[in-house]
Amino acid sequence: MEPPEVILENSDAVYDYYLAHKQNWLRAQASYAILGFKYRPRIEYREGAKAKLKELVKSNSRIIVAVNHLSTSDPYTVAAMAARSPLRPTIGKSRVLAKDELFEEPEQRGKVDMMGGIPVFRGKNHGIRAVNAAGQRMMDICAERMARGDDLAVFPEGTCNLEDPTKVQPVGSGIGHIAARAMKLGVKPTFVYIGLSYGPKQETFKSASFFIDTPNSDLPARPLDITREVARGMQVALDEAVARY
């Protein structure tokens, strides 16, 4: 199937394509490993969290990684973190939500596709009403991909934090709806909250501070309640990442 143009007017074809899209596993593993060597992130864990994360991955449980969003470089530093953490085996079978602009230029799109990108048409770019149907389909696709065995990585704030890198911005309800829809398909998702800090001045992306908290599978049922729990968990992880920079 030929990849369709990623534009809002073509969203049905776009999501049909990304429902079936397969990453190049070998290329993804190699690319993430290179990023790990380039950025050399520092990763710390809540006591017991590393062992629990290893067990989740080994047992092939479905994982939703939620990370705060500071910079356009975040996808690369987060990929570096994944390559040097127990998340490494999930590389090549994880989907990553990415804004639609990243799919416009062919070379850039190739990289995003390799990383498992699923396009998101954002209301801030196209208007809330205009993206509603596409947004609903995107959430269905994410839930279905999880039911088929993929994990998910999300920046739930939806945009870079240019105000205060120590405070999580408002979290959109989409993450709660995705998790709730996955549960309706029989998936029991586990959230992994990861805090990211580039330091008080954010002068370099190398040696970023990552903090991985204890995975959480004890989720409420309602999307709004899940969203609130995600926002809480992200702030706790971010506090630790900032403190340990």
Residue, then its C-alpha position, 0 to 999 in steps of 0.5 A: m500500500e502506497p503511503p498517502e499524503v498526510i493532510l487533514e482532508n485525507s485523514d481516512a486514508v491516512y489512518d487506514y494506512y497507519l493501522a496496517h503500517k509496519q516499522n523496519w525493525l532492524r533499522a529502528q533498532a540500529s537508529y535508536a542505538i546510534l541515538g543512545f550513543k550520541y545523546r548518552p542520557r542519564i537514567e534513574y529509577r524509582e526503587g524496584a521500577k527497573a525490575k518491574l519494567k523488565e518484567l512487563v517487557k518480558s511478559n509482553s504486556r502493553i505499555i503506554v509511555a508518557v513523557n513531558h515535552l520540552s523541545t523538538s529534540d525530545p523524540y531523539t533524546v527519548a529514543a536514546m533513553a529507550a535504547r539504554s533502558p529496559l524498553r529497548p526490546t519494544i523498539g520496532k513495535s512501538r507507535v509514537l504520536a507525532k504532529d502531522e507537520l513531521f510527515e510533510e517532507p519525504e526524508q523526515r517522514g521516512k524517519v518518523d515512520m521508522m520510529g513508528g509515528i502515527p500522525v496527529f492533526r492538532g486543533k491548534n493548527h487546524g481548528i478544534r471542530a475541523v480535527n474532531a473526526a480525525g482525532q476520534r479515528m486516531m484514538d481508535i487506531c492507537a487502541e487497535r494497534m495496542a490490541r494487535g500487540d504494539d506499545l505506545a509512546v506519547f507526549p500527552e501535553g501535545t506541545c513543547n513547554l516553553e514556559d516552565p520546564t519543571k511543571v507539566q502543562p495541561v494534559g489533553s484528554g486524548i491519552g485517557h480516551i486511548a487507554a479506555r478504548a484499549m481496555k474495551l478491546g481487552v487490553k490491560p495497559t500499563f502506564v510508564y511515567i518518565g520525567l525529562s529534564y535538560g537542566p535549568k538552562q536547557e543549554t544541551f540535549k546531551s546527558a539529559s536527566f530521565f527518571i522512570d517511575t514505577p509502572n502503573s496498571d491500576l487505572p480508573a475506568r473513565p477517560l477523564d479520570i485516567t487523564r488526571e492520573v496521567a498528569r499526576g504521574m507525569q509531574v511526580a516523575l518530572d520532579e524527580a528528573v529535575a531534582r536529579y539533573 
